[in-house]
Amino acid sequence: MTKPAQLGSGRKVAYGLMATVLFFCLAEVGFRCVVALTSDRLGNMISQYRSQFYSQVNQELDYRPHPYFGYVRRDKGQNDSINSLGFWGREMAVAKPEGTVRFVALGGSTTAGPWAWPHQLETVLNERMDPVKVQVQNLGMGGWTSAEAVAAFAMMGLSYSPDFVVVH
């Protein structure tokens, strides 16, 4: 009498396993279709954002797509103050110099910019903490949420060996 019960239970497990595998295969195909249909729209979304929110501002915002964060700033030349990472500020060596205190600044539009608070923080601390050198890596980007900021910190900010992380 136990054999039919065991057969029924084995079939249930097999069907459950097949249904689970089928579900994940269909989910994968669905996600791939969604990404394929929406990935070309990123450039249009950036253009629409620029024209909608910055058309009246006397500042041309130029972005380039980024595979993990959506977008970062595009360097338009030496006078633009955009580093190779696509953020405001000068190029900073990954290796921290001896006697240097490093900050990583994370945030949205209030953090981004050539004269935003990360620049002011570095200036004031360097004036007051002589002979200690202070460097602030600004990873702020207008329009970003905390999700992009955390990803930028994990993928880039940590490599600069910060002593402090400031989130605005």
Stockholm file with secondary structure:
# STOCKHOLM 1.0

chainA/1-168         MTKPAQLGSGRKVAYGLMATVLFFCLAEVGFRCVVALTSDRLGNMISQYRSQFYSQVNQELDYRPHPYFGYVRRDKGQNDSINSLGFWGREMAVAKPEGTVRFVALGGSTTAGPWAWPHQLETVLNERMDPVKVQVQNLGMGGWTSAEAVAAFAMMGLSYSPDFVVVH
#=GR chainA/1-168 SS CHHHHHHHHHHHHHHHHHHHHHHHHHHHHHHHHHHHHHGGGHHHHHHHHHHHHHTTSSSCCCEEEETTTEEEECCCCGGGCBCTTSSBSCCCCSSCCTTEEEEEEECSTTTCSTTSHHHHHHHHHHHHSTTSEEEEEECCCTTCCHHHHHHHHHHTGGGGCCSEEEEC
#=GC SS_cons         CHHHHHHHHHHHHHHHHHHHHHHHHHHHHHHHHHHHHHGGGHHHHHHHHHHHHHTTSSSCCCEEEETTTEEEECCCCGGGCBCTTSSBSCCCCSSCCTTEEEEEEECSTTTCSTTSHHHHHHHHHHHHSTTSEEEEEECCCTTCCHHHHHHHHHHTGGGGCCSEEEEC
//
